[in-house]
Amino acid sequence: MEKIYIIGHRNPDFDSVCSAYAYAELKNRIDLSNKYIAARCGHLPESMKKVFAKLGIKPPVYMRDIYPKVRDIYLTSGVRIDADAPLNSVASSYKATNPSVIPVFEGDRFYGLLSVDDITSWAMEEIMKKGKIGDIPKVRDIMRAEEEPVEVSDLFEDAKRRLSSSRKRGLAVMENGVFAGFVTRRCFLKAPKNNIILMDHNEAKQSISGIETANIVEIIDHHRLDAIKTELPIFIDAEPLGSTCTIVYRKYVLEGITPDLDAAKMLLAGIVSDTLILRSPTTTPVDVESANELAKIIGVDLHEFGLSMFSCMEGLKNRVPKEAVESDFKVYREKNLKIGIGQCECTTLEDMEDYRQEYLDALDEIRKKHELDWAVLMITDVIRENSLLFTTDFRAGNHLPYSLITERVFDMPGVMSRKKQLLPEILHAVEE
């Protein structure tokens, strides 16, 4: 079975993580010829961990990158020899499989790899010294010094270089200190490609590290398209809905399948989060209908479910400012300018003065880090449907249609959506 990883964007939010989880569940039910694995390429903030704990669901596994690894190409062998066995005990194995190397053990402990070169070298020395092959030695007595093994998590290219610079035919592969298998030169003739489905994004800069080495088989998204170039035609489902989880739920409906309880919880969590409990301007009737249907499947009140989720959020004054700003931060290019826009949700804005300066300082630091012309942070009160805008110093800020309530902080009554409400005003201000 082929493994296909389903992964959301960097700096994971509920929509990207929950849609990946639920889509993997669906694909594994309708496609029995492949194995679909939900994953995430970033660490979860504490508030998300609390929500998953409350839901009783383990989030998708963390993957640092999608580069091909030793785990994708290493070999195993049903043949194993004891180091004290006579050399002629391997003869039947060589006749049957003609292996480059054979694993050798000392009891249950891995001892090393016996290679055909070890045998040939011993045989040639015997002939040179005696004119014939004499007494049969133990396997351990003819084995040359073992080289440092590689790990299953090592990058394909790194392991390839290691073996290329070695005189050995193969290297042992270890996992958590235990022998897992081995690699030979033939393992590195062609780099493997991991299969991946992109969820809630379609741009390489937002994707998992190593995406350029992967085989993208699908894209499921609700954002603008700036899609990664693919070698072959692929399936793309990009719809102007409030949540990727809505798209995934409609796929369940299309297949005539009811999501199980955990998948339904994840789908509803993704919709509620991305639409701010269906209050965001990005919310569509399809989102509303899907959310209500999922609430019925779970047996919960939709509004109470959403409030319960957002109640798990940490107040901004209790978070690390830089981490909070970068947790949902997107970079846009307009009029030869680089503009960064972050968004954080909270349940009150009344404590703004407790963290204002720290967050403005963090915003300045992030602007320098990403070499931006302008950086802003939208802090949204999901309960009262109001936002504040923190901003770095930039001339276009004077053209924003919001009230300045203190230095570099604007009031944004009724503004909930970065994409539909804030971004157009930012672009308009830049053009002024």
C-alpha positions in Angstrom: 0.0 0.0 0.0 1.2 3.5 -0.9 1.4 6.0 2.0 -0.1 9.3 1.2 0.4 12.1 3.8 -2.3 14.8 4.2 -0.8 17.9 5.6 -1.9 21.5 6.3 0.1 24.7 6.2 2.9 25.9 8.4 1.8 27.5 11.7 -1.2 25.1 11.9 -4.6 26.4 12.8 -7.7 24.4 13.5 -8.9 24.4 9.9 -5.7 22.9 8.5 -5.2 20.3 11.2 -8.9 19.3 11.5 -9.4 19.1 7.8 -6.4 16.9 7.4 -7.6 14.6 10.2 -11.1 14.2 8.7 -10.0 13.9 5.1 -7.6 11.1 6.0 -10.5 9.3 7.8 -12.7 9.6 4.7 -10.0 8.6 2.2 -9.1 5.5 4.2 -12.8 4.5 4.0 -13.2 4.9 0.3 -9.7 4.0 -1.0 -8.5 0.7 0.4 -5.5 0.5 -1.9 -3.6 3.3 -0.2 -2.9 4.3 3.4 -3.7 8.0 4.2 -1.9 9.6 7.1 -2.9 12.9 8.6 0.0 15.1 9.7 0.9 18.6 10.6 4.1 20.6 9.9 4.1 22.8 12.9 3.7 22.7 16.6 0.4 23.3 18.2 -0.2 26.3 20.5 -1.4 25.4 24.0 -5.0 26.6 23.3 -5.3 24.0 20.5 -3.9 21.3 22.7 -6.5 22.1 25.3 -9.3 21.9 22.7 -8.1 18.5 21.4 -7.8 17.2 25.0 -11.4 18.5 25.7 -12.6 16.7 22.5 -10.7 13.5 23.5 -9.0 13.4 20.2 -5.3 12.9 19.5 -4.2 15.5 16.8 -2.3 14.4 13.6 1.3 13.5 14.0 4.1 16.1 13.6 6.3 16.0 10.5 9.2 18.4 10.3 9.7 17.9 6.6 8.7 15.7 3.7 12.3 15.1 2.3 13.0 11.5 1.4 14.6 9.6 4.3 16.5 6.4 4.9 13.2 5.0 6.3 11.8 5.2 2.7 14.5 3.0 1.1 16.2 0.7 3.7 16.1 -3.1 3.3 15.4 -5.9 5.7 16.5 -9.5 5.5 15.0 -12.7 6.8 18.6 -14.1 7.0 20.6 -13.5 10.2 23.8 -15.2 11.2 25.5 -15.6 14.5 29.0 -14.0 14.8 30.4 -17.4 16.0 28.9 -19.4 13.2 31.3 -21.0 10.7 31.7 -19.1 7.5 30.3 -22.0 5.4 27.0 -21.6 7.1 26.3 -18.6 4.9 26.8 -20.5 1.7 23.2 -21.5 1.2 22.1 -17.8 1.7 24.5 -16.6 -1.0 23.3 -19.3 -3.4 19.6 -18.4 -2.8 19.7 -14.6 -2.8 23.2 -13.4 -3.7 23.1 -10.6 -1.1 25.6 -7.8 -0.9 25.5 -7.9 2.9 24.1 -10.1 5.6 23.2 -8.9 9.1 25.3 -10.6 11.8 24.3 -10.9 15.5 25.9 -11.7 18.8 23.0 -13.3 20.6 20.3 -10.7 20.3 22.7 -7.8 19.8 23.5 -6.5 16.3 27.2 -7.2 15.6 27.7 -5.9 12.1 27.2 -6.5 8.4 29.0 -9.3 6.6 29.7 -8.3 3.0 30.7 -10.3 0.0 33.9 -8.2 0.0 34.8 -9.6 3.5 34.5 -13.2 2.1 36.4 -12.4 -1.1 39.2 -10.7 0.8 39.6 -13.6 3.2 39.5 -16.1 0.4 42.2 -14.2 -1.6 44.5 -13.9 1.4 44.2 -17.7 2.1 45.1 -18.5 -1.5 48.0 -16.0 -1.5 49.4 -17.5 1.8 48.6 -21.2 1.3 47.8 -21.7 -2.3 44.4 -22.9 -1.2 41.5 -22.2 1.1 42.2 -23.9 4.5 40.3 -24.0 7.7 36.9 -22.4 7.7 36.9 -19.4 10.2 34.1 -18.0 12.3 32.1 -15.2 10.7 33.4 -12.7 13.2 37.0 -13.5 12.3 36.8 -12.2 8.7 34.6 -9.2 9.2 36.3 -5.8 8.7 35.7 -2.9 11.1 32.1 -1.7 11.0 31.4 1.9 10.0 29.0 4.1 11.9 25.4 3.2 11.0 22.8 5.6 9.6 19.5 6.4 11.3 16.0 5.7 9.7 15.4 9.5 10.1 18.5 10.5 8.2 18.0 12.3 4.9 18.3 10.3 1.7 20.9 12.6 0.3 23.0 12.6 3.5 23.0 8.8 3.7 23.8 8.6 0.0 26.9 10.8 0.5 28.0 8.7 3.5 27.9 5.5 1.6 29.4 7.0 -1.6 32.5 8.1 0.4 32.7 4.6 2.1 34.5 1.5 0.8 31.6 -0.6 2.3 28.9 -2.1 0.2 26.3 -1.3 2.8 25.6 0.5 6.1 23.5 -0.6 9.0 20.3 1.3 9.7 19.3 1.9 13.3 16.1 3.1 14.9 16.2 4.2 18.6 19.4 2.2 19.1 17.9 -1.0 17.6 19.0 -2.5 14.3 16.3 -1.9 11.7 17.9 -3.0 8.4 20.5 -1.9 6.0 21.2 0.2 2.9 23.3 -0.7 -0.1 24.4 1.3 -3.1 21.4 0.1 -5.1 19.1 1.7 -2.6 20.3 5.1 -3.8 19.9 4.8 -7.5 16.8 6.9 -7.5 15.4 9.2 -4.8 11.9 8.3 -3.7 9.1 10.8 -3.6 6.6 11.0 -0.8 3.0 11.4 -1.8 1.2 14.3 -0.3 -2.2 16.0 -0.3 -2.1 19.7 0.6 -4.9 20.9 2.9 -6.0 24.5 3.5 -3.2 25.9 1.3 -1.7 25.6 -2.2 1.5 27.7 -2.1 4.9 26.3 -1.7 6.0 29.0 0.8 3.2 28.0 3.1 3.9 24.3 2.8 6.0 21.7 4.6 9.8 21.9 4.1 10.9 19.7 1.2 7.6 20.1 -0.7 9.7 20.4 -3.9 10.8 16.8 -3.5 7.3 15.4 -3.0 4.7 14.1 -5.4 1.6 16.2 -4.8 -1.6 14.2 -5.6 -4.4 16.5 -4.5 -5.0 20.1 -3.2 -8.1 20.9 -1.0 -8.3 24.6 -0.2 -10.5 27.7 0.2 -7.9 30.4 -0.5 -6.7 32.1 -3.6 -4.8 30.0 -6.0 -1.0 30.4 -6.4 -0.6 26.7 -6.8 2.6 24.7 -6.7 3.7 23.4 -10.2 3.1 19.7 -10.5 4.6 17.1 -12.9 1.2 15.5 -13.7 -2.5 16.7 -13.7 -3.9 16.4 -10.2 -7.3 16.8 -8.4 -7.8 20.3 -7.0 -10.9 21.3 -5.0 -10.7 25.0 -4.2 -14.0 26.6 -3.2 -14.8 30.1 -1.9 -16.1 28.8 1.5 -15.4 29.9 5.0 -13.5 26.7 5.9 -11.6 23.8 4.3 -13.5 21.6 6.8 -16.7 22.5 5.0 -15.3 21.2 1.7 -14.2 18.0 3.4 -17.7 17.5 5.0 -19.4 18.0 1.6 -17.1 15.2 0.3 -18.5 12.9 3.0 -22.0 13.9 1.9 -21.1 13.3 -1.7 -19.8 9.8 -0.9 -22.9 9.0 1.2 -20.8 8.5 4.3 -21.5 9.9 7.7 -18.4 10.9 9.5 -17.7 9.1 12.8 -18.0 11.0 16.0 -14.3 12.1 16.2 -14.2 13.2 12.5 -17.5 15.1 13.0 -16.0 16.9 16.1 -12.9 17.8 14.1 -14.8 19.1 11.1 -17.1 21.2 13.3 -14.1 22.6 15.3 -12.4 23.6 12.0 -15.5 25.4 10.7 -16.3 27.1 14.0 -12.7 28.3 14.3 -12.2 29.6 10.8 -15.6 31.3 10.6 -15.4 32.6 14.2 -18.6 30.7 15.2 -20.2 31.5 11.8 -19.8 35.3 12.4 -17.0 36.0 9.9 -17.8 37.7 6.6 -16.2 34.7 4.9 -19.0 32.5 6.2 -21.3 31.1 3.5 -24.7 29.4 3.6 -22.9 26.2 2.9 -20.7 26.6 6.0 -23.8 27.3 8.1 -25.6 24.3 6.8 -22.6 22.0 7.2 -21.9 23.2 10.7 -25.5 22.6 11.8 -25.6 19.1 10.3 -22.3 18.3 12.1 -23.7 19.6 15.4 -26.6 17.2 15.0 -24.3 14.3 14.3 -22.4 15.1 17.5 -25.4 16.0 19.5 -24.3 19.4 20.6 -25.5 23.0 20.5 -23.4 24.7 17.8 -23.0 28.0 19.6 -22.1 26.4 22.9 -19.6 24.1 21.1 -17.9 27.2 19.6 -17.9 29.1 22.9 -16.4 26.1 24.7 -13.6 26.0 22.1 -12.7 29.7 22.3 -12.8 29.5 26.1 -9.7 27.4 25.9 -7.8 30.3 24.4 -5.0 31.8 26.5 -5.2 35.6 27.0 -2.6 37.4 24.9 -0.9 38.7 28.0 -0.1 35.1 29.0 1.4 34.2 25.6 4.9 34.8 24.2 4.3 37.8 22.0 6.5 36.8 19.1 5.1 33.3 19.0 1.5 34.6 19.1 2.1 37.1 16.3 3.7 34.4 14.1 1.2 31.8 14.8 -1.1 33.0 12.0 1.0 35.4 9.9 0.9 35.8 6.2 3.1 37.8 3.8 1.6 39.6 0.8 3.4 41.4 -2.0 1.8 44.5 -3.5 3.2 47.6 -5.4 6.8 46.2 -4.8 6.1 46.1 -1.1 6.2 43.2 1.3 3.4 43.4 3.9 2.9 41.0 6.8 -0.5 40.5 8.4 -1.1 38.4 11.5 -4.2 37.6 13.3 -4.9 36.4 16.9 -8.3 35.6 18.4 -9.2 36.3 22.0 -12.3 36.6 24.1 -11.7 40.1 25.4 -9.9 43.2 24.3 -10.2 45.0 27.7 -6.8 43.9 28.8 -5.0 45.3 25.8 -2.9 47.7 27.8 -1.4 44.8 29.7 0.4 43.5 26.6 0.3 46.4 24.0 3.9 47.4 24.1 5.3 43.9 24.2 3.3 43.0 21.1 4.2 46.2 19.2 7.9 45.4 20.0 7.4 41.8 18.7 5.8 43.1 15.6 8.8 45.4 14.9 11.1 42.4 15.4 9.1 40.2 13.0 9.1 43.0 10.4 12.9 43.1 10.5 13.2 39.3 10.5 11.1 38.9 7.3 12.5 42.1 5.7 9.0 43.6 5.5 8.0 47.1 4.6 4.9 47.0 6.9 3.7 44.6 9.5 0.3 44.6 11.2 -1.5 42.4 13.7 -5.3 42.0 13.9 -6.5 41.0 17.3 -10.1 39.8 17.1 -12.6 39.5 20.0 -14.7 36.6 18.8 -17.4 37.2 21.4 -18.1 40.9 20.8 -17.2 40.9 17.1 -14.6 43.6 17.3 -10.9 43.9 16.5 -7.9 46.0 17.2 -5.1 46.6 14.7 -1.5 46.8 15.9 0.9 48.2 13.3 4.6 49.1 12.7 5.4 52.6 11.6 4.6 53.0 7.9 3.3 55.9 5.9 0.3 54.0 4.5 -1.0 53.6 8.0 -2.2 57.2 7.8 -4.7 56.1 5.1 -6.4 53.4 7.1 -10.2 54.0 7.7 -9.9 53.1 11.4 -9.8 55.3 14.5 -6.4 55.6 16.2 -7.0 54.9 19.9 -3.3 55.1 21.0 0.0 55.1 19.3 0.1 52.4 16.5 -3.2 50.9 17.7 -6.4 51.2 15.7 -10.0 50.3 16.6 -11.8 48.2 14.1 -15.5 47.8 15.1 -17.2 44.9 13.4 -14.1 43.7 11.6 -13.6 40.0 11.8 -12.0 38.8 8.6 -8.4 39.4 7.6 -9.1 38.2 4.0 -12.4 40.0 3.3 -12.2 43.1 5.5 -8.7 44.0 6.5 -6.6 43.0 3.4 -8.6 45.2 1.0 -8.2 48.2 3.2 -4.5 47.5 3.6 -4.1 47.4 -0.2 -6.1 50.5 -0.7 -4.0 52.3 1.9 -0.8 51.3 0.0 -2.2 52.7 -3.2 -3.0 56.1 -1.7 
